[in-house]
């Protein structure tokens, strides 16, 4: 397993943990469970990708 894949796993755990603090039930209409889950997944993916790439580029640029 590459180092970037491990970084993806760690960032995914961190992002999901942080997103659990948001009460998304009040945002969506009643009986829209599937749509809420898809939105949660899209939000998580849109955060995971740039954070992982930022950290990866940061570690590579500081490496001498």
Kinemage of the C-alpha trace (Angstrom):
@kinemage 1
@onewidth
@group {chain A} dominant
@subgroup {mainchain}
@vectorlist {calphas} color= white
{ca unk a 1} P 0.000 0.000 0.000
{ca unk a 2} L 1.453 3.336 -1.011
{ca unk a 3} L 1.902 6.258 1.335
{ca unk a 4} L -0.680 8.326 -0.536
{ca unk a 5} L -3.285 5.561 -0.132
{ca unk a 6} L -2.617 5.496 3.609
{ca unk a 7} L -2.991 9.279 3.665
{ca unk a 8} L -6.345 8.938 1.850
{ca unk a 9} L -7.570 6.487 4.493
{ca unk a 10} L -6.486 8.742 7.359
{ca unk a 11} L -8.054 11.850 5.825
{ca unk a 12} L -11.254 9.916 5.077
{ca unk a 13} L -11.582 8.873 8.714
{ca unk a 14} L -10.932 12.436 9.846
{ca unk a 15} L -13.434 13.981 7.418
{ca unk a 16} L -16.195 11.496 8.252
{ca unk a 17} L -15.586 12.079 11.959
{ca unk a 18} L -15.860 15.846 11.442
{ca unk a 19} L -18.962 15.604 9.245
{ca unk a 20} L -20.747 13.591 11.929
{ca unk a 21} L -20.897 16.753 14.016
{ca unk a 22} L -23.208 18.393 11.461
{ca unk a 23} L -26.931 17.802 11.897
{ca unk a 24} L -27.992 17.320 8.290
{ca unk a 25} L -31.459 16.116 9.247
{ca unk a 26} L -32.706 19.691 9.475
{ca unk a 27} L -31.398 20.569 6.020
{ca unk a 28} L -33.304 17.925 4.051
{ca unk a 29} L -36.997 17.306 3.664
{ca unk a 30} L -38.623 14.390 5.457
{ca unk a 31} L -38.368 10.935 3.844
{ca unk a 32} L -35.384 11.951 1.687
{ca unk a 33} L -32.902 9.553 3.275
{ca unk a 34} L -31.216 8.398 0.066
{ca unk a 35} L -30.727 11.947 -1.168
{ca unk a 36} L -29.279 12.981 2.183
{ca unk a 37} L -26.816 10.074 2.133
{ca unk a 38} L -25.717 10.857 -1.418
{ca unk a 39} L -25.218 14.498 -0.480
{ca unk a 40} L -23.196 13.453 2.585
{ca unk a 41} L -21.025 11.255 0.359
{ca unk a 42} L -20.485 14.032 -2.185
{ca unk a 43} L -19.562 16.519 0.530
{ca unk a 44} L -17.116 14.041 2.041
{ca unk a 45} L -15.492 13.308 -1.323
{ca unk a 46} L -15.234 16.982 -2.162
{ca unk a 47} L -13.324 17.539 1.081
{ca unk a 48} L -11.196 14.361 1.083
{ca unk a 49} L -9.619 14.820 -2.341
{ca unk a 50} L -8.237 18.371 -1.963
{ca unk a 51} L -7.132 17.875 1.641
{ca unk a 52} L -5.209 14.719 0.764
{ca unk a 53} L -3.576 16.343 -2.240
{ca unk a 54} L -2.662 19.412 -0.203
{ca unk a 55} L -1.034 17.311 2.514
{ca unk a 56} L 0.736 15.126 -0.061
{ca unk a 57} L 2.134 18.152 -1.929
{ca unk a 58} L 3.073 19.809 1.340
{ca unk a 59} L 5.042 16.776 2.518
{ca unk a 60} L 6.751 16.419 -0.841
{ca unk a 61} L 7.717 20.091 -1.019
{ca unk a 62} L 9.211 20.093 2.474
{ca unk a 63} L 11.234 16.953 1.757
{ca unk a 64} L 14.883 17.818 1.111
